[in-house]
Amino acid sequence: MEKEFMELFYKIELCKNQKDYDDLVEAWEIKNEDMDKWMNTIWKESEKIDAEKMPYVLEALYKQHDQFKFILFCMMLEKHANTIPFLTPLEAIPIYKAKYEVLLPTLAKVASASYGGIADCLYLIFLNSDPQGTLLKEEDRQVLVEGINKKLPIIKKYYLDGKHEIPDNVRTALEILLDVSCYINNETTLELVKEFNDLPLRADEQIFLLKTEAINDIEMNKDHLIELANSERDAYRILSAMEGAGREDLLKDANMTQEKVALSNMIRWLEYPTELGDTLDEISLVDTMEIENIVFYIYKFTSVKDELKDRGYMVGISGGFPKDKVTTVNTGDTFSKFERIEEDYKEQAIEIIKLLATCRAEQNKQ
């Protein structure tokens, strides 16, 4: 049996891309009577796998709808949590409830014991699968609490330093930890959260902080709340956070309009790294279009991106939003094909809506 495992490890070394790993792991035949041997050998010998290749092996195991391979994933993740250089985005892979419940103890243990991308990825699996922690057993909750309460003071030191730029990965970790803290229901955690109120947070971090405070009835900085609500870029996100907390009432003093929310939504989409990133130049509302009491906002915008700056004004749509209501709830038709805006821009908007409907229909077939 050990010789067979050595051959498997050799084959891992030959894998060039994620599909190679997926195909290799899918071909593993693990019988019930052999499971102990698999576990013992993997535990003893898996350190021979190149650490750079381990994340891809783990993703392949995680994807499998096979209880034995999932057990191996959990075991290898625990064993190598402190040596894996990164994790592939496991949080983007759908996970059904029974599988998630099996993973929970490992997820809590490894997320709390590790730092960087590994911890972030596992916290995001938790947030995507069970954002309010309703499936957590008390022992798993305590493991998560211990990790959060250990990490928040470490992150706070970065913000108090004042001498160095705060790394993006630290800012991301803070956003994720604040989101996990929303429903963790621990007094010490919430006291640590309060300590970030007067620190120089960026808008995204501030939004997660305000959401955590809103859900837990912690006194918040109302000036920050109103400032975000009045921001063209951040109005959508802060309203979404307050809707998620069930505390839209906190925005009653803000001049929140559906037009502002739609613009913010369009800007955030355009700024996504796979779209325009930081190359958005100008943007303005051209018109609105109503279809069956759903409102779509049509924009023209320019970009300084080399391949797009000569196109002049391009067309994009945000929406669709329910008529006569200020909300972030929408049909998911916020998009642009980066086409030059034409006189019949409403026809261009309809083409975008049809394109997105076709894409969704194709996805539903899969």
Residue frames as qw, qx, qy, qz and C-alpha x, y, z in Angstrom:
[[0.000, 0.884, 0.467, 0.000, 0.00, 0.00, 0.00],
 [0.310, -0.781, 0.083, 0.536, 2.80, 2.45, 0.85],
 [0.401, -0.086, 0.595, 0.691, 4.34, 1.88, -2.57],
 [0.177, 0.656, 0.655, 0.332, 1.00, 2.81, -4.16],
 [0.164, -0.928, -0.238, 0.235, 0.94, 6.04, -2.19],
 [0.409, -0.517, 0.343, 0.670, 4.46, 6.91, -3.28],
 [0.323, 0.269, 0.677, 0.604, 3.30, 6.52, -6.88],
 [0.004, 0.851, 0.518, 0.083, 0.39, 8.83, -6.17],
 [0.306, -0.828, 0.016, 0.470, 2.69, 11.46, -4.72],
 [0.417, -0.174, 0.545, 0.706, 4.89, 11.15, -7.80],
 [0.206, 0.569, 0.668, 0.433, 1.85, 11.74, -10.01],
 [0.154, -0.909, -0.308, 0.234, 1.02, 14.85, -7.97],
 [0.386, -0.565, 0.281, 0.673, 4.45, 16.23, -8.85],
 [0.318, 0.123, 0.674, 0.655, 3.57, 15.87, -12.55],
 [0.131, 0.786, 0.602, -0.048, 0.33, 17.90, -12.34],
 [0.343, 0.167, 0.181, 0.906, 0.46, 21.20, -14.23],
 [0.265, -0.280, -0.103, -0.917, -2.96, 22.76, -13.58],
 [0.491, -0.115, 0.541, -0.673, -6.05, 22.36, -11.38],
 [0.852, 0.192, -0.168, -0.458, -7.73, 20.02, -13.87],
 [0.561, 0.342, -0.742, 0.135, -4.76, 17.64, -13.60],
 [0.080, -0.193, 0.759, -0.617, -5.19, 17.57, -9.81],
 [0.672, 0.058, 0.223, -0.703, -8.97, 17.15, -10.10],
 [0.815, 0.267, -0.422, -0.292, -8.62, 14.24, -12.53],
 [0.386, 0.321, -0.807, 0.312, -5.97, 12.56, -10.39],
 [0.249, -0.110, 0.671, -0.689, -7.97, 12.83, -7.15],
 [0.753, 0.129, 0.012, -0.645, -11.19, 11.76, -8.85],
 [0.739, 0.285, -0.594, -0.139, -9.43, 8.59, -9.99],
 [0.023, -0.334, 0.821, -0.461, -8.43, 7.66, -6.43],
 [0.710, -0.285, -0.543, -0.346, -10.41, 4.62, -5.38],
 [0.079, -0.345, 0.682, -0.640, -10.85, 4.66, -1.62],
 [0.629, -0.294, -0.672, -0.256, -12.67, 1.65, -0.24],
 [0.603, -0.698, 0.021, -0.386, -14.08, 1.55, 3.26],
 [0.937, -0.300, -0.026, 0.176, -11.73, -1.23, 4.32],
 [0.698, 0.259, -0.048, 0.666, -8.70, 0.75, 3.11],
 [0.069, -0.917, -0.113, -0.377, -9.57, 4.07, 4.73],
 [0.662, -0.723, 0.110, 0.164, -7.39, 3.55, 7.81],
 [0.758, -0.040, 0.283, 0.587, -4.39, 2.84, 5.62],
 [0.312, 0.711, 0.250, 0.579, -5.08, 5.94, 3.54],
 [0.317, -0.924, -0.047, -0.210, -5.33, 8.11, 6.64],
 [0.759, -0.544, 0.183, 0.307, -2.21, 6.69, 8.29],
 [0.695, 0.147, 0.311, 0.632, -0.11, 6.97, 5.16],
 [0.169, 0.810, 0.223, 0.516, -1.36, 10.44, 4.24],
 [0.470, -0.882, -0.002, -0.039, -0.67, 11.62, 7.79],
 [0.746, -0.443, 0.282, 0.408, 2.87, 10.22, 7.76],
 [0.612, 0.071, 0.476, 0.627, 3.86, 10.86, 4.17],
 [0.296, 0.849, 0.410, 0.153, 1.93, 13.90, 2.92],
 [0.263, -0.863, 0.146, 0.405, 4.75, 16.23, 3.96],
 [0.539, -0.128, 0.597, 0.581, 6.57, 14.89, 0.91],
 [0.354, 0.742, 0.503, 0.265, 4.11, 16.79, -1.28],
 [0.327, 0.220, 0.033, 0.918, 5.52, 20.11, -2.46],
 [0.026, -0.510, -0.528, 0.678, 3.93, 22.84, -0.29],
 [0.193, 0.319, -0.246, -0.895, 3.21, 24.89, -3.44],
 [0.350, -0.058, -0.792, -0.497, 1.19, 21.98, -4.83],
 [0.064, -0.237, -0.871, 0.426, -0.69, 21.22, -1.63],
 [0.327, 0.329, 0.254, -0.848, -3.39, 23.94, -2.15],
 [0.524, 0.248, -0.497, -0.646, -4.39, 22.37, -5.47],
 [0.326, -0.040, -0.943, 0.044, -4.54, 18.89, -3.97],
 [0.073, 0.277, 0.679, -0.676, -6.71, 20.26, -1.17],
 [0.450, 0.298, -0.061, -0.839, -9.07, 21.96, -3.63],
 [0.491, 0.129, -0.760, -0.407, -9.41, 18.73, -5.60],
 [0.229, -0.159, -0.913, 0.298, -10.25, 16.81, -2.42],
 [0.174, 0.281, 0.428, -0.841, -12.65, 19.52, -1.23],
 [0.458, 0.215, -0.339, -0.793, -14.63, 19.42, -4.49],
 [0.318, 0.016, -0.927, -0.198, -15.25, 15.69, -4.36],
 [0.695, -0.290, 0.050, -0.656, -18.68, 14.47, -3.27],
 [0.799, 0.041, -0.592, 0.100, -17.04, 11.56, -1.50],
 [0.614, -0.773, 0.002, -0.161, -17.01, 11.25, 2.29],
 [0.875, -0.241, 0.055, 0.416, -13.60, 9.54, 2.41],
 [0.525, 0.409, 0.089, 0.741, -11.90, 12.16, 0.25],
 [0.201, -0.825, -0.075, -0.523, -13.53, 14.91, 2.27],
 [0.785, -0.612, 0.002, 0.100, -12.15, 13.34, 5.46],
 [0.771, 0.040, 0.091, 0.629, -8.70, 13.34, 3.86],
 [0.188, 0.706, 0.112, 0.674, -9.16, 17.02, 2.97],
 [0.500, -0.821, -0.030, -0.273, -10.00, 17.88, 6.61],
 [0.867, -0.396, 0.060, 0.295, -7.10, 15.84, 7.93],
 [0.664, 0.248, 0.123, 0.695, -4.54, 17.29, 5.50],
 [0.001, 0.812, 0.111, 0.574, -5.79, 20.82, 6.08],
 [0.638, -0.765, 0.028, -0.076, -5.29, 20.46, 9.85],
 [0.868, -0.211, 0.124, 0.432, -1.88, 18.88, 9.47],
 [0.565, 0.209, 0.224, 0.767, -0.53, 21.46, 7.02],
 [0.030, -0.926, -0.376, -0.028, -2.37, 24.61, 8.15],
 [0.328, -0.869, 0.130, 0.348, 0.84, 26.36, 9.19],
 [0.472, -0.327, 0.577, 0.581, 2.90, 25.40, 6.14],
 [0.461, 0.597, 0.590, 0.288, 0.51, 25.89, 3.20],
 [0.286, -0.097, 0.088, 0.949, 1.61, 29.11, 1.48],
 [0.374, 0.095, -0.089, -0.918, -1.93, 29.93, 0.27],
 [0.435, 0.288, 0.839, -0.155, -5.30, 28.36, -0.47],
 [0.007, -0.244, -0.631, -0.737, -7.21, 28.41, -3.72],
 [0.358, -0.138, 0.139, -0.913, -10.62, 30.17, -3.35],
 [0.114, -0.193, -0.973, 0.060, -12.51, 27.30, -1.74],
 [0.190, 0.402, 0.516, -0.732, -15.15, 29.75, -0.56],
 [0.408, 0.348, -0.302, -0.788, -16.35, 30.09, -4.17],
 [0.318, 0.028, -0.914, -0.251, -17.15, 26.36, -4.40],
 [0.663, -0.360, -0.101, -0.649, -20.75, 25.52, -3.33],
 [0.180, 0.150, -0.915, 0.330, -20.91, 23.33, -0.25],
 [0.577, -0.438, -0.499, -0.476, -24.05, 21.58, 0.90],
 [0.509, -0.683, 0.186, -0.490, -25.20, 21.63, 4.52],
 [0.958, -0.284, 0.024, 0.013, -24.21, 18.09, 5.57],
 [0.770, 0.315, -0.141, 0.537, -20.72, 18.53, 4.14],
 [0.036, 0.717, -0.192, 0.670, -20.37, 21.93, 5.81],
 [0.702, -0.616, 0.120, -0.336, -21.38, 20.53, 9.20],
 [0.956, -0.074, -0.044, 0.281, -18.71, 17.84, 8.89],
 [0.559, 0.489, -0.115, 0.659, -16.15, 20.52, 8.02],
 [0.263, -0.890, -0.078, -0.365, -17.08, 22.94, 10.81],
 [0.737, -0.642, 0.079, 0.198, -14.75, 21.70, 13.59],
 [0.728, 0.032, 0.233, 0.645, -11.78, 21.70, 11.22],
 [0.227, 0.739, 0.241, 0.587, -12.78, 25.02, 9.70],
 [0.408, -0.895, -0.042, -0.177, -12.97, 26.64, 13.14],
 [0.796, -0.474, 0.157, 0.342, -9.71, 25.10, 14.35],
 [0.664, 0.160, 0.285, 0.673, -7.62, 25.87, 11.28],
 [0.121, 0.817, 0.235, 0.512, -9.10, 29.33, 10.68],
 [0.476, -0.876, 0.002, -0.079, -8.32, 30.30, 14.26],
 [0.780, -0.431, 0.249, 0.379, -4.82, 28.84, 14.24],
 [0.612, 0.204, 0.376, 0.665, -3.71, 30.22, 10.87],
 [0.004, -0.719, -0.059, 0.692, -3.21, 33.67, 9.37],
 [0.005, 0.359, -0.565, -0.743, -3.29, 35.28, 5.94],
 [0.497, 0.150, -0.492, -0.699, -5.09, 33.84, 2.95],
 [0.336, -0.099, -0.936, 0.018, -5.69, 30.44, 4.54],
 [0.004, -0.355, -0.680, 0.641, -7.60, 31.90, 7.48],
 [0.311, 0.311, -0.061, -0.896, -9.44, 34.39, 5.24],
 [0.424, 0.065, -0.745, -0.511, -10.58, 31.63, 2.88],
 [0.300, -0.240, -0.909, 0.161, -11.91, 29.46, 5.71],
 [0.093, 0.372, 0.461, -0.800, -13.68, 32.36, 7.43],
 [0.379, 0.253, -0.302, -0.838, -15.33, 33.13, 4.08],
 [0.368, -0.112, -0.893, -0.233, -16.53, 29.53, 3.79],
 [0.125, -0.370, -0.753, 0.529, -18.14, 30.05, 7.20],
 [0.184, 0.396, 0.144, -0.888, -19.70, 33.37, 6.14],
 [0.386, 0.169, -0.566, -0.709, -20.98, 32.05, 2.81],
 [0.400, -0.133, -0.898, -0.125, -22.39, 28.85, 4.29],
 [0.462, -0.621, -0.621, 0.125, -23.78, 30.02, 7.63],
 [0.218, 0.570, -0.087, 0.787, -23.42, 33.82, 8.03],
 [0.470, -0.645, 0.103, -0.593, -25.30, 33.95, 11.34],
 [0.096, 0.383, -0.854, 0.338, -23.57, 30.93, 12.85],
 [0.762, -0.187, 0.112, -0.610, -26.80, 29.03, 13.43],
 [0.935, 0.109, -0.331, -0.062, -25.11, 25.68, 12.71],
 [0.265, 0.560, -0.632, 0.466, -22.21, 26.26, 15.11],
 [0.756, -0.437, -0.472, 0.122, -21.87, 24.01, 18.10],
 [0.364, -0.930, 0.042, -0.027, -20.76, 25.79, 21.24],
 [0.743, -0.407, 0.306, 0.434, -17.28, 24.22, 21.21],
 [0.573, 0.390, 0.371, 0.618, -16.75, 25.37, 17.61],
 [0.021, -0.934, -0.192, -0.302, -18.02, 28.84, 18.45],
 [0.566, -0.791, 0.135, 0.187, -15.50, 29.07, 21.29],
 [0.728, -0.058, 0.359, 0.582, -12.66, 28.05, 19.00],
 [0.340, 0.675, 0.331, 0.564, -13.67, 30.80, 16.57],
 [0.293, -0.943, -0.102, -0.121, -13.99, 33.33, 19.40],
 [0.704, -0.547, 0.202, 0.405, -10.50, 32.52, 20.71],
 [0.618, 0.204, 0.378, 0.659, -9.03, 33.04, 17.26],
 [0.114, 0.823, 0.300, 0.469, -10.86, 36.32, 16.64],
 [0.446, -0.895, -0.032, -0.010, -9.96, 37.69, 20.07],
 [0.725, -0.355, 0.269, 0.526, -6.31, 36.83, 19.47],
 [0.532, 0.327, 0.422, 0.657, -6.17, 38.38, 15.99],
 [0.034, 0.914, 0.321, 0.244, -8.04, 41.67, 16.46],
 [0.419, -0.858, 0.108, 0.277, -5.42, 43.14, 18.88],
 [0.632, -0.153, 0.457, 0.607, -2.65, 42.13, 16.46],
 [0.344, 0.606, 0.488, 0.526, -4.42, 43.91, 13.60],
 [0.192, -0.956, -0.221, 0.030, -5.05, 46.94, 15.81],
 [0.575, -0.560, 0.216, 0.556, -1.28, 47.39, 16.24],
 [0.486, 0.272, 0.483, 0.675, -0.93, 47.94, 12.49],
 [0.029, 0.826, 0.403, 0.394, -3.41, 50.82, 12.66],
 [0.449, -0.880, -0.055, 0.148, -1.70, 52.36, 15.70],
 [0.760, -0.067, 0.166, 0.625, 1.77, 52.13, 14.17],
 [0.107, 0.948, 0.114, -0.277, 1.45, 55.31, 12.10],
 [0.246, -0.664, 0.524, 0.474, 4.90, 54.79, 10.55],
 [0.166, -0.122, 0.871, 0.447, 4.08, 52.29, 7.86],
 [0.556, 0.063, -0.353, -0.750, 1.37, 51.78, 5.24],
 [0.664, -0.069, 0.636, -0.386, -1.14, 49.17, 6.40],
 [0.055, -0.149, 0.886, 0.436, -0.85, 46.13, 4.07],
 [0.575, -0.009, -0.339, -0.745, -3.91, 45.30, 1.99],
 [0.584, -0.103, -0.804, -0.046, -3.98, 41.74, 3.36],
 [0.158, -0.158, -0.673, 0.705, -4.28, 43.14, 6.91],
 [0.364, 0.112, 0.045, -0.923, -7.17, 45.38, 5.85],
 [0.626, -0.014, -0.615, -0.479, -8.88, 42.42, 4.18],
 [0.434, -0.113, -0.842, 0.301, -8.40, 40.29, 7.30],
 [0.080, 0.133, 0.475, -0.866, -10.00, 43.03, 9.43],
 [0.532, 0.049, -0.248, -0.808, -13.05, 43.24, 7.14],
 [0.642, -0.050, -0.737, -0.207, -13.52, 39.46, 7.33],
 [0.319, -0.112, -0.770, 0.541, -13.02, 39.29, 11.10],
 [0.257, 0.088, 0.259, -0.927, -15.52, 42.10, 11.65],
 [0.633, 0.013, -0.430, -0.644, -18.04, 40.27, 9.47],
 [0.579, -0.086, -0.805, 0.096, -17.52, 37.02, 11.41],
 [0.148, -0.051, -0.620, 0.769, -17.89, 38.97, 14.66],
 [0.382, -0.244, -0.220, -0.864, -21.39, 40.21, 13.76],
 [0.807, -0.292, -0.220, -0.463, -23.14, 37.15, 15.20],
 [0.554, 0.223, -0.735, 0.321, -20.40, 35.59, 17.31],
 [0.624, -0.659, -0.216, -0.360, -22.09, 36.84, 20.51],
 [0.758, -0.201, -0.347, 0.514, -19.04, 37.30, 22.72],
 [0.234, -0.952, -0.147, 0.131, -18.55, 40.28, 25.06],
 [0.535, -0.531, 0.329, 0.569, -14.77, 40.36, 24.74],
 [0.470, 0.295, 0.577, 0.599, -15.02, 40.29, 20.94],
 [0.080, 0.858, 0.423, 0.279, -17.43, 43.21, 20.92],
 [0.391, -0.860, 0.036, 0.326, -15.22, 45.22, 23.28],
 [0.542, -0.238, 0.478, 0.649, -12.32, 44.66, 20.86],
 [0.336, 0.590, 0.574, 0.459, -14.52, 45.72, 17.95],
 [0.121, -0.955, -0.258, 0.078, -15.30, 49.04, 19.68],
 [0.513, -0.609, 0.223, 0.563, -11.58, 49.85, 19.79],
 [0.469, 0.169, 0.541, 0.677, -11.53, 50.25, 16.01],
 [0.131, 0.859, 0.492, -0.056, -14.06, 53.11, 16.08],
 [0.060, -0.957, 0.085, 0.269, -11.46, 55.90, 16.25],
 [0.579, -0.302, 0.557, 0.514, -8.83, 54.28, 14.03],
 [0.250, 0.560, -0.327, -0.719, -8.10, 55.44, 10.44],
 [0.582, 0.189, 0.789, 0.046, -10.19, 52.88, 8.59],
 [0.075, 0.069, -0.586, -0.804, -10.91, 52.91, 4.87],
 [0.581, -0.015, -0.072, -0.810, -14.50, 52.93, 3.67],
 [0.728, -0.007, -0.637, -0.253, -14.85, 49.17, 3.21],
 [0.405, -0.030, -0.766, 0.498, -13.51, 48.44, 6.70],
 [0.196, -0.021, 0.334, -0.922, -15.69, 51.17, 8.16],
 [0.660, -0.061, -0.342, -0.666, -18.77, 49.57, 6.57],
 [0.688, -0.090, -0.719, 0.050, -18.05, 46.19, 8.17],
 [0.206, -0.006, -0.613, 0.763, -17.42, 47.90, 11.52],
 [0.390, -0.033, 0.102, -0.915, -20.72, 49.79, 11.35],
 [0.717, -0.079, -0.545, -0.428, -22.57, 46.61, 10.36],
 [0.542, -0.075, -0.759, 0.354, -21.14, 44.74, 13.36],
 [0.011, -0.031, -0.458, 0.888, -22.06, 47.64, 15.67],
 [0.522, -0.072, -0.187, -0.829, -25.58, 47.90, 14.23],
 [0.712, -0.119, -0.659, -0.211, -26.30, 44.20, 14.70],
 [0.581, -0.206, -0.650, 0.445, -24.99, 44.24, 18.27],
 [0.255, -0.900, -0.305, -0.177, -26.48, 47.61, 19.29],
 [0.623, -0.301, -0.085, 0.717, -23.05, 49.13, 19.89],
 [0.067, 0.910, 0.104, -0.396, -22.83, 52.92, 19.85],
 [0.713, 0.281, 0.351, 0.538, -21.41, 53.91, 16.49],
 [0.196, -0.372, 0.124, 0.899, -19.88, 56.95, 14.85],
 [0.441, 0.693, 0.531, -0.208, -22.94, 58.50, 13.16],
 [0.149, 0.813, -0.266, -0.497, -20.76, 60.95, 11.22],
 [0.170, -0.316, 0.856, 0.372, -19.02, 58.05, 9.51],
 [0.393, 0.392, 0.830, -0.059, -22.38, 56.46, 8.75],
 [0.346, 0.835, 0.255, -0.343, -23.78, 59.62, 7.10],
 [0.005, -0.705, 0.517, 0.485, -20.52, 60.25, 5.23],
 [0.263, -0.078, 0.919, 0.284, -20.66, 56.77, 3.68],
 [0.374, 0.591, 0.697, -0.157, -24.35, 57.18, 2.85],
 [0.258, 0.888, 0.042, -0.378, -23.56, 60.40, 0.97],
 [0.255, -0.515, 0.665, 0.477, -20.65, 58.88, -0.94],
 [0.675, 0.447, -0.296, -0.507, -21.20, 58.12, -4.63],
 [0.423, 0.366, -0.828, -0.028, -18.97, 55.06, -4.28],
 [0.128, 0.079, -0.901, 0.407, -20.15, 53.71, -0.93],
 [0.536, -0.068, 0.165, -0.825, -23.89, 54.45, -0.67],
 [0.805, 0.042, -0.470, -0.359, -24.83, 51.03, -2.04],
 [0.561, 0.121, -0.754, 0.319, -22.52, 49.14, 0.33],
 [0.054, -0.101, 0.600, -0.792, -23.58, 50.95, 3.51],
 [0.671, -0.026, 0.006, -0.741, -27.29, 50.56, 2.68],
 [0.777, 0.100, -0.603, -0.153, -26.69, 46.86, 1.93],
 [0.341, 0.140, -0.759, 0.536, -24.91, 46.46, 5.28],
 [0.305, -0.049, 0.435, -0.846, -27.75, 48.17, 7.18],
 [0.770, 0.038, -0.269, -0.577, -30.35, 46.10, 5.31],
 [0.665, 0.121, -0.729, 0.107, -28.42, 42.96, 6.28],
 [0.164, 0.044, -0.693, 0.701, -28.46, 44.13, 9.89],
 [0.193, -0.660, -0.716, -0.123, -32.16, 45.01, 9.72],
 [0.307, -0.643, -0.276, 0.645, -31.23, 48.58, 10.72],
 [0.319, 0.515, 0.399, 0.688, -32.14, 50.75, 7.73],
 [0.260, -0.902, -0.342, -0.039, -33.64, 53.11, 10.33],
 [0.576, -0.542, 0.048, 0.611, -30.12, 54.27, 11.17],
 [0.366, 0.088, 0.424, 0.824, -29.96, 55.95, 7.75],
 [0.080, 0.799, 0.596, -0.007, -33.12, 58.04, 8.22],
 [0.138, -0.879, -0.008, 0.456, -31.04, 61.24, 8.51],
 [0.372, -0.265, 0.594, 0.662, -29.07, 60.49, 5.35],
 [0.508, 0.544, -0.087, -0.662, -30.16, 61.78, 1.96],
 [0.350, -0.117, 0.901, 0.228, -30.43, 58.26, 0.57],
 [0.635, 0.453, -0.016, -0.625, -32.14, 58.03, -2.84],
 [0.891, 0.164, 0.421, 0.046, -32.53, 55.14, -5.25],
 [0.569, 0.804, -0.116, 0.129, -30.65, 57.11, -7.89],
 [0.124, -0.797, 0.567, -0.167, -27.68, 57.45, -5.53],
 [0.748, -0.243, 0.610, -0.096, -27.81, 53.74, -4.68],
 [0.846, 0.477, 0.234, 0.041, -27.95, 52.79, -8.37],
 [0.352, 0.866, -0.322, 0.152, -24.97, 55.03, -9.21],
 [0.390, -0.642, 0.639, -0.164, -22.96, 53.58, -6.34],
 [0.864, 0.043, 0.497, -0.064, -23.81, 50.08, -7.54],
 [0.726, 0.681, 0.016, 0.097, -22.63, 50.93, -11.08],
 [0.088, 0.857, -0.475, 0.178, -19.38, 52.46, -9.84],
 [0.608, -0.455, 0.638, -0.129, -18.59, 49.49, -7.61],
 [0.893, 0.268, 0.361, 0.021, -19.17, 47.08, -10.50],
 [0.568, 0.796, -0.132, 0.160, -16.98, 49.09, -12.88],
 [0.113, -0.813, 0.533, -0.207, -14.21, 49.32, -10.28],
 [0.930, -0.203, 0.305, -0.036, -14.04, 45.54, -9.88],
 [0.342, -0.581, 0.606, 0.421, -10.53, 44.34, -10.86],
 [0.477, 0.157, 0.793, 0.345, -11.84, 42.19, -13.73],
 [0.322, 0.839, 0.437, 0.046, -13.76, 45.17, -15.18],
 [0.316, 0.868, -0.067, 0.376, -12.21, 48.68, -15.23],
 [0.681, -0.186, -0.358, 0.611, -10.36, 48.46, -11.92],
 [0.256, -0.677, -0.212, 0.656, -9.09, 51.93, -11.02],
 [0.280, 0.013, 0.465, 0.840, -9.34, 53.26, -14.60],
 [0.063, 0.774, 0.625, 0.076, -12.90, 54.68, -14.37],
 [0.289, 0.134, 0.040, 0.947, -12.74, 58.34, -15.39],
 [0.329, -0.017, 0.092, -0.940, -16.17, 60.02, -15.69],
 [0.077, -0.332, -0.935, -0.095, -19.68, 58.65, -15.10],
 [0.285, 0.107, 0.197, -0.932, -23.11, 60.24, -15.27],
 [0.430, 0.383, 0.782, -0.240, -26.77, 59.19, -15.44],
 [0.016, -0.005, -0.579, -0.815, -28.27, 59.36, -18.95],
 [0.594, -0.169, -0.284, -0.733, -31.79, 58.06, -18.40],
 [0.419, -0.097, 0.823, -0.370, -33.95, 55.50, -16.62],
 [0.488, 0.052, -0.674, -0.552, -35.99, 52.72, -18.14],
 [0.538, -0.123, 0.602, -0.577, -38.94, 50.95, -16.52],
 [0.496, 0.068, -0.782, -0.371, -39.98, 47.37, -17.32],
 [0.665, -0.401, -0.607, -0.169, -42.92, 45.93, -15.35],
 [0.502, -0.843, -0.023, -0.191, -42.35, 48.22, -12.32],
 [0.803, -0.320, 0.110, 0.491, -38.61, 47.47, -12.32],
 [0.178, 0.975, -0.089, -0.095, -36.35, 50.47, -12.92],
 [0.831, 0.047, 0.125, 0.541, -33.02, 50.32, -14.73],
 [0.108, -0.919, 0.094, 0.368, -30.56, 53.21, -14.60],
 [0.791, 0.469, 0.152, 0.362, -28.58, 53.89, -17.78],
 [0.377, -0.808, 0.167, 0.420, -25.14, 55.50, -17.50],
 [0.685, 0.665, -0.144, 0.259, -22.43, 56.80, -19.75],
 [0.620, -0.714, 0.235, 0.226, -18.85, 56.59, -18.58],
 [0.559, 0.730, -0.380, 0.102, -15.27, 56.91, -19.79],
 [0.888, -0.389, 0.108, 0.222, -12.09, 55.08, -18.86],
 [0.051, 0.869, -0.464, -0.162, -8.38, 55.91, -19.01],
 [0.788, -0.133, 0.586, 0.135, -7.62, 52.26, -19.74],
 [0.132, -0.424, 0.586, 0.678, -5.43, 52.12, -22.85],
 [0.094, 0.160, 0.885, 0.428, -7.69, 49.84, -24.88],
 [0.003, 0.684, 0.728, -0.050, -10.85, 51.77, -23.90],
 [0.149, -0.590, -0.170, 0.776, -9.96, 55.45, -23.67],
 [0.010, 0.139, -0.505, -0.852, -10.49, 56.01, -27.43],
 [0.050, -0.444, -0.868, -0.219, -14.08, 54.71, -27.25],
 [0.194, -0.371, -0.029, -0.908, -15.29, 57.87, -25.59],
 [0.540, -0.178, 0.432, -0.700, -18.52, 57.47, -23.62],
 [0.286, -0.007, -0.946, -0.152, -19.59, 53.86, -23.07],
 [0.623, -0.349, -0.156, -0.682, -22.97, 52.58, -21.91],
 [0.237, 0.030, -0.914, 0.326, -23.76, 50.60, -18.75],
 [0.553, -0.500, -0.313, -0.589, -26.86, 49.78, -16.73],
 [0.020, 0.169, -0.780, 0.602, -27.51, 49.41, -13.00],
 [0.641, -0.056, 0.177, -0.745, -30.48, 47.50, -11.66],
 [0.225, -0.526, -0.322, -0.754, -33.14, 46.67, -11.96],
 [0.041, -0.027, -0.659, 0.750, -34.57, 48.08, -8.77],
 [0.021, -0.612, -0.790, 0.020, -38.20, 47.91, -7.59],
 [0.041, 0.587, 0.237, 0.773, -40.11, 51.09, -8.36],
 [0.391, -0.715, -0.040, -0.579, -40.80, 53.60, -5.56],
 [0.840, -0.538, -0.026, 0.064, -38.47, 51.97, -3.01],
 [0.141, 0.821, -0.532, 0.150, -34.94, 52.80, -1.85],
 [0.900, -0.278, 0.333, -0.053, -33.12, 49.48, -1.62],
 [0.056, -0.579, 0.746, 0.325, -30.09, 47.52, -2.80],
 [0.633, 0.180, 0.749, -0.069, -32.34, 44.59, -3.77],
 [0.384, 0.598, -0.323, -0.625, -32.15, 44.23, -7.55],
 [0.928, 0.287, 0.097, -0.216, -32.45, 41.81, -10.44],
 [0.709, -0.352, 0.470, 0.391, -28.70, 41.49, -10.91],
 [0.640, 0.625, 0.332, 0.299, -28.64, 43.27, -14.28],
 [0.140, -0.931, 0.208, 0.267, -25.75, 45.64, -13.53],
 [0.776, 0.025, 0.467, 0.423, -23.39, 45.30, -16.47],
 [0.295, 0.829, -0.197, -0.432, -21.60, 46.87, -19.41],
 [0.893, 0.251, 0.260, 0.267, -20.15, 45.42, -22.59],
 [0.367, -0.563, 0.216, 0.709, -17.96, 48.55, -22.84],
 [0.416, 0.515, 0.569, 0.489, -19.68, 49.54, -26.07],
 [0.085, 0.036, 0.046, 0.995, -19.75, 53.16, -27.22],
 [0.246, 0.507, 0.636, -0.527, -23.06, 54.71, -26.19],
 [0.125, 0.261, 0.646, 0.707, -25.43, 55.26, -29.13],
 [0.326, -0.163, -0.049, -0.930, -28.53, 57.37, -29.66],
 [0.780, -0.242, -0.369, -0.443, -30.68, 54.28, -29.12],
 [0.068, 0.420, -0.778, 0.463, -29.08, 53.62, -25.73],
 [0.695, -0.130, 0.410, -0.576, -32.30, 52.09, -24.42],
 [0.915, 0.282, -0.219, -0.189, -32.00, 49.37, -27.05],
 [0.428, 0.492, -0.680, 0.336, -28.41, 48.82, -25.91],
 [0.349, -0.329, 0.628, -0.613, -29.68, 48.47, -22.32],
 [0.879, 0.066, 0.137, -0.453, -32.32, 45.94, -23.43],
 [0.765, 0.424, -0.484, 0.030, -29.62, 43.93, -25.23],
 [0.095, 0.449, -0.739, 0.492, -27.61, 43.80, -21.98],
 [0.629, -0.155, 0.467, -0.602, -30.65, 42.59, -20.03],
 [0.917, 0.249, -0.112, -0.291, -31.33, 39.89, -22.65],
 [0.539, 0.507, -0.639, 0.210, -27.67, 38.82, -22.63],
 [0.157, -0.369, 0.727, -0.557, -27.66, 38.43, -18.85],
 [0.800, 0.004, 0.272, -0.536, -30.95, 36.48, -18.94],
 [0.850, 0.374, -0.355, -0.107, -29.42, 34.09, -21.49],
 [0.292, 0.489, -0.725, 0.388, -26.30, 33.63, -19.34],
 [0.452, -0.250, 0.607, -0.604, -28.41, 32.86, -16.26],
 [0.894, 0.158, 0.029, -0.418, -30.50, 30.36, -18.23],
 [0.705, 0.442, -0.548, 0.083, -27.34, 28.58, -19.41],
 [0.014, 0.428, -0.738, 0.522, -25.98, 28.45, -15.85],
 [0.672, -0.121, 0.411, -0.604, -29.25, 26.98, -14.57],
 [0.889, 0.273, -0.265, -0.255, -28.96, 24.15, -17.11],
 [0.429, 0.494, -0.710, 0.261, -25.59, 23.07, -15.72]]
